Amino acid sequence: MKMNMTLKTMENSDIESKGFPKELLERSIQERIDYFTGHTMAHPHLNKAYQNIINAVYEAPGTSLIFVVGPTGVGKSKLLCRMEQKVIERNLADLEIDRGKIPIFGFESKSPELSQFDWKDFYIRLLEAINEPLIDKKIVYHDKSVNEHDSKSRWRKAVESALNNRRPDAFYIDEAHHLAQLSSGQKLKDQPEVLKSLANLGKVKIIPTGTYDLLQLTDLGDQLCRRTKIVHFPRYRASEKDEQEKFIKIVQELEIQLPLHQQPN
């Protein structure tokens, strides 16, 4: 589709007040590239997705799982970074008193090998993300719910204990659509049930984030649906005039962050 758009030419005064730090023009090309690629700009779709997540974490007591879905490359990882920053800021006063608390953390789930999701690897990655000490030295005493001959069961108990000790408000799982890459329909249903159980026992909100493949885990039973919130983070649609105008404005605002001597039109 060919889009007819009129790009507003930025005045030099606007560039000086809103754009990149001017000392960047004296830096190397790589430093300027790093600045621009690392720049995150708030925009309507990101703001809406962020607010929906925060509301689900703090204002929806019946919700355990908050699924964040969207197309590849839309900015889900940037959204998670923004959310992590804001949740930490929200907890700064409490952290002065409760030094053991970790308000939020996250990690990336591993793509399964041979269509078999590795929960042991998942638990280890979670413990590493929460900076749990002596991960490989965990011992479970007198707990009948733990099978001493099942290493996965011991890792699961260590995760529950770490969550209860660190008391996070939430944790996120990036690339969580890997949980849906299974060959068995029954196992597919088990995946969100494990997460829901972990959320309940760990007293934490869990935020699986990924592509639309993640939706396979969101409609697998009435009880699970009641505990689940879906946050959609979409692309802007050229077919919608309002969204087209928003997208053009975003491009214009990104333009003034390009560390170049002469701004492009």
N, C-alpha and C positions, 0 to 999 in steps of 0.2 A: 504494500500500500504506500503510495507517495503522499507524504505529509507536507502541506503548505504551512510554513511557519515563518513568522517575522521575528528575528532575534534582536533584542534590544542591545544597542551598543552601550557598553559600560563607560561612564565618564572616568577620567583619571582620578578624580577625587574619591569616587566610589571604590576604585581598586585600592587606593591608598588606605582607606578606612576599613575595608572589609576583607581584603585579599590576604595573600600569603605574606609572611615576614620578609621585608625587602632585602634583608641581609642574605637571603637564600640566593639572590642573583649573583653573589660573589662566590658561591659554593660550587662544588663539582656537579656535573650532570647527574651522577648517580645519587648524590644527596638530594637533589631536587626531585628526582623520580621517586625516591623513598618517601619524601614528604607528601607528594601527591597521592601515591598509592596507599599511604597510611592514613590519609585524611578521611574521616567519617563525618558525613553531613546528615543531620536530622531531616526527614521528609515525611509527608503525610502517612504513607503506608507503614513506614518504620515506627513512627510515633504511635499509630493506632495499635499495631501489634504489641509494642512495648507496654502500652497502657492496659491492654487486655491481659497480658501475662501478669503484670503487677497486681491487677484487681483479683485475678484468680489465686495468686499466692496469698494475699493478705485479706481479701474480703469474701472468699468463698470457702467456708469451713468444711463443706461436704465434698470438696474436690481434692482428689489425691494426685491425679495425673493430668498434666497440662501439655497436650500435644501441639507443637508448633510446626506447621507444614507449609511448604512453598516450593517453587521450582528451583532448580540448580542455579546458583550464581545470583540469587535475588538479594542476598545480604544477610542470611540467617546467622552466620557466625559473627558479623558485626553487631547484629541485634543482641546476641548473647553477651558480647563484651559490654555493650551499653547497659544491659540489665544488671550484669554483675557489678559494674561500677555504682549504679544507683542503689542497689540493695545494700552494698557496703556503706555508702554514705548514709543511708537510712538507719544503719545500726551503729554509727560511730559513738553515740553517747552511751549505748549499752556496752560497747566493747571496752570502754574505760573502766567499767565495773567487772564485767565478765570476760576476762582475758582468754579463757579457754574456748569461747564460742567462735565458730567459723560461719558467718552469715550465709554464704553461698559459695559453691564451687562447681566445677564441671570437668568433663573429660570426653574424649571421642571414643565411641564404641568400635570395636574391631570387626572388619568384614569376616563372616564365618567361612571356614574352610570345609569343603565337602558338604555344604548345606547343614552344618551342625553348629549352632551358636554356642560359644564357649562361655558359660556363666562363671566358671572359675577365673578366667581371664578378665571378665567384666568386674568381678569383685576385687581383684588385685588392682586393676586400674582405678577403681573408685577409692580404695584405701591409699593409693599413691597420690591421687588428686587432693585428698583431704589431709595429706602430710602425716599419715598415721605412722608412728614410730615402730620399729622392729616388726615389720609386717610378716616376715618369715619365721617369727618366734612365737606366734600366738598359741596359747594353750587354753583349752576350755575345761573347766573343772565342774564335775558333778552336774551336768546339764543333760537330762534324758532326751531332750529334743535334738541333740547333736550326735550324729553317728561318727564315732572316733575313727572309723575305717573309711569314711567318705570325706575326702579333702574338700570337696565343694561345700559340704555341710558346715565344716569348720570355718571356711572363708566367709560363708554367709553369716554365721554367728559373729565373726569379727567385724563385719560391716555393720550389723545391727548395733553392736556395742559402740563402734566409733561414731555412728550417727547420734546415738543417745548422749554420748559424752560431748560431742562438738555442737550439737543442737542447731544445725543449719536451718534457715527458713525454707530453703529449696536447694536442689542441685539439678543441673542440666546434663543431658546426654546428647552430644553433637553426633551427627551421622547415625541417628538412632534407627533409621530405616533398615540398617543391617540386622536388627532384631527380627525383621519380617522375612529375611532371606532363608527360609526353611522349606524342606520338602514335604513335611507332614502337616496336614490341616489341624490335627489335634495339638501338635506342638505349637503351632501358630497361636492357638487360643491360650496356651500356657504362658506365653511371653508377657502379655500385659497383666496376667494374674500374679506373676512373680513380682512385677514392678509394684502393683497395688499392695501386695502383702508387705513388700519392703517399705513402702511409704507409710503404711499403718504402723508397723513395728518400729520403724525409725523415726516416726512422728515428723515427717518431712514431706514437702511437695516435690514431686519429680517432674522434670520438664524434658520429655523426649523431643528432639528436634531433627527434622530431616525432610526428604522429598515426599511427594505424594504417595509413594509406596508405604509410608508410615501409616496411612489411613486404614490399611488392612488390620491394624491392631486396635482400632477404635470402636468397632461395632461388633463385638463378640459376646454379647450377653447383656441383659437388662441391668444387672447389678453393676457391671463394669461401666456401662454408659452413664449411670447416675453419678459415678465418681470421676468422670472424665470431662475435660474442657478442651475444645479444639480451637486453636488460634491460627487463622489463615494469614500468611504473609505473601501477597500476590505480586505479580508484575503490574506495571501500568499498561492500560489497554489503549492502543491507538484508535480503536473504534469508538471510544467514549470521549467526547469533546472535553469534558471537565478533566479527565485524567490526562488527556493529551496536553492540556494547558499546564497542568501541574508538572508533568514531565519536562516540558520545555523550560519552565522556571528552574527546575532542578539542574538542568544542563547549564543554564546561564549562571547559576550560583557556583557550580563546579568550575566553570571557565575562569573565574577570578581567583581560583586557588591554583591555577597552573603557574608555576614559578618561571615565567618567561618575561623577557624585556618588553615584548609587544604582545598584547592580548589578542587571541584569535577572534574572529566573528563567526 
